Amino acid sequence: YVNQQKIPLIVPVAFSKEITAPGKAIPWLFRVIETTDQGNFAMGQWIIKNTPYRKIVVMSLDIVAGRDVAGAFRAGFTGAGGQIVKEIFIPVGTPDVSPYLAQLTALAADAVYVFSGGADAIRFVKTYQEYGLKGKLPILGYNTTVDDILLPAMGDAAVGIISVGTYSAALDTPESRAFVRDYEAKYTSWPSAHSERGYVAAQLIMAAIDALKGDVSDRAKVREALLSVVTKIQPPRGPIRFDRWQQAITPVYITKVERRGN
């Protein structure tokens, strides 16, 4: 429908690979978050190069993006010489994840790779610690699992988790510090990674409108403006650009949860 109507569409959060995949991408859609492949494939290679973990269990929310995360990580990790022991998919909103965690006791693995988010992530990480698994199988994963705004609810259960993603409010750059300062002043909270993605989408839209001096009557010109201004905005995460499918090529960071003060 978007393609038929020729309506510019900015996607700030959804990162399933099909949205900007060759053969499926449309010229009217622009995505400012990375694909499931960009961070998770690279993380598979990074783990082989930087950790002793060679056998990993993947545990993910059972959604399209979760399946894509698992596939991307599997490709990167096994391609670099690692082994996926098992993939376990958990339905969104599962109130008790203990039956899924119980499966880990019978598996010979070095670590667990997790994709989760929101309340599901909080339940998972806290239950993981309660089951005594934290000291046996370290958690790595995508950074929605330990998004900054979830950490207070997780407490010490989150400490030590290593993740990959495009943004954390702890990123120490002038652009990120300014964004966190302004966000905290308005909402009395650190921004989540999703907040940053929404902000970058708004930056892109406003820059295009400014470039057109407010005249957005010609949709083709709006599309061209979005393409031309993307390298001129200053996202908190760092500079981005678009590939030929309007997919953001973006900085990706490895982060580790540590306790600093409270």
N, C-alpha and C positions, 0 to 999 in steps of 0.2 A: 504493500500500500504506500509506504513512504517513497519507494522508487517510482511508482506510477504517478504520484502526485508531485514528485520532484520537490520534496520538503527536506531541507537540511536537518539532520538529526544528530545530536551529540550524545554519545554513550559514555557516562562517567564511571560506571561501576561494573556492569556485566562483562565478564572476561572469558566466557566460553569461546573456544577457538573458531567455531563456525562463523561467528558474526562478521569477521573480516578475513575469512579464508579465501584463497584464490578459487574462483569459480562460483563463490557464494556472495562475495562482497558486492556492495552497490556503491555507486559514486556519490550518493547523498548521505551516507552514514560516516561519521567520524568518531573514533573511539580514543579516549585519553587515558584509559587504564591499559596495562599490558595484557596480552593474551595469556591464557593458562600455560602456554608453552614457554613464553619468554623467561619467566622466573623459575618455574618448577623444573624444566628441562636442565637449565643451568645449575640449579641446586643439586640435581643428581650428580653432575660432574664435580661440583664443588666439594660435596661430601667425600667423594673418593680421594680427591687431592688433599683435603685438609683435616680429615678425621680417620680413625681406625675402623669405622663401621663399614662392613662389607655385606651384611645380611640384614635386610630391613623389611618390616611389615608396614604396609600402607593402610591407614585408617582414615576414611573420608566420609563426609556427608553424602548421602545417596541422591545427588542431583546431577544435572548435566555437567555443570562446572566441576563438581567433585570428581566425576568420572574422567573429565578432561585433565584435571590436575593429576590424577593417578596415572593416566596414560603418559603424560608429559614427563613426570618424574621417573616412571618406569623406563622410558626410552633413554633419558639422560643417565640414569644410574646404572642400568644394565649395559648400556653402550660403553660406559667407562670401566666396566669390569665387576660391578656389584650384582647382587642377587636379591630379587624380591621374593620373600618367603611366602607371603600371602597378602591378598587385598581384601579388606573388610569394609563394607559400606553400611553406614548407620542412617536410618531414616531421620529426616529433620524433625525436631521436636520430641525425640525419644526421651521419656522422663527418667529412664534408668539404663545407663550404658554398661552396667556391670556384666551382663551376659556377653557383650562383645569383648570387653576387656578380659574376661575369663578365658577366652580363646588363646590369649597370648602366653599363658602358662605352659601350653603344650608345644610352643613353637621355639625353634632354635634361631633366635635373632639377636642382632647387636643393638638395634634401635628401632624406633617407630616414627614414621613420617605421617603427619596429620594435616588434614584440611577441614577446618570447622569455622564457626563464627557465632557471635552473639551469645545468647543463653546456652546454646548447644556447646559452644567452646568452654564456657565456664563450668558446666556440668562435667564435661569430659576431663578437663585438666584437674579439677578438684577430686573427682572420683579416681582418677589415675593415681594421684598421690595417696588417697585413702586405701587403695588396694596394695600399696607398697611397691608399685611398679616403677616409680620415679627413679629410684636408686639402681634399678636393674636394667631398664630399657630407656635410655634418654629419648626425649621427644625433640624432633625437628619438624619443620613444616612450613606452610604458607602463613604469612603474617596476620591474616584475619583471625587465626587461632589465638594469637596473643596481642591483639590490637591494644593500643595504649589505654583506651577507655575501659577495657575489660580487666586490666591488671589489678586494680583495687579489690575487685570481687574475688579474684583468684588467690591473692596473697602469695605466700611462699611457695604454693604449688606450682606457680609459673616460673619461678627462678631457675635459670639455667637453660630454658628452652631457646633453641636457635631457629630462626625463621628467615624467609626470603620475601621481599615485597618491594613496592615502589616508594613507600613512605612510612616514617615514624615521626611523631612529634619531637622525639629526642634528636632528630637530625640537626647538627650544629652548623648551619649556614645562615647568612644574613636574611635570605628570603624565608627560610623556615622559621627562624626566630621571630621575625616580624609577623608572620602568619599566626604562630602560636600565641604571641602576645595579644594580637587583636582578637583572636578567637576566644581566648581566656577572658578578656575584658568584657566580651558580650555574653558569653555562655557560662562563665565560671567553671570551665572544664577544658582539659586538653582536647584538641581535635582528634578524631579517629582518622585512619587512613582513608575511609570513605569521605570524610569531610574535606580532606585535601583534594580528592578526585572531583568532588562537586565544585570546589573552588576553582580548580584548573579549567573545568568545563565553562564556568562563568567567565573566567579570564579570557578564554578563547572567543566566546560569543561577544563579549564587550569589545574586544580588540577588533573583531570583524565589523561590528556596528560603527565603531569609531572610524575605521578605515573607509567606510562607505558614507561617512558624515550623516549617519542616521537613516539613509535611504535604503530600506531593505525590500523595496517593491519588486526588484528583479532577483528571483531566487538563484539564477545561475551566477549572478555577481556575488551573492552572499556566499555561495559555495566556493567561488574563487578566492574571496576574501578570507574565508576560514583556512584555506590552504596556504595563503600567503603570510598570514600573521602568526602562525603557530610557532615559528622560531623566534618571534619578537616578544612573546610573553615570558614572564619569569615565574614559573611554577615553584612552590615551596620545595619540591623534590629535586629540582634542577631542570636544565633545558630539555625540551622534547622536540620531536619532528614527526612528520607523517611519512609512512612508506607509500607505495603506489596504490594501496588499498585503503588509505586513510586510517591506518592503524598506527597508534603512537609508538615510536621508538623512544624508550624512556630509561632513565637511570633505574637500576634495580639494586637493592641493598641487602646484605646479610646482617641480621641483628641478633643480639643475645639479651635475654632478660636478666638484669642484675638488680640487686637492691641498693638504692641510693637514698639515704634518709628514710622517709616513710613510703 
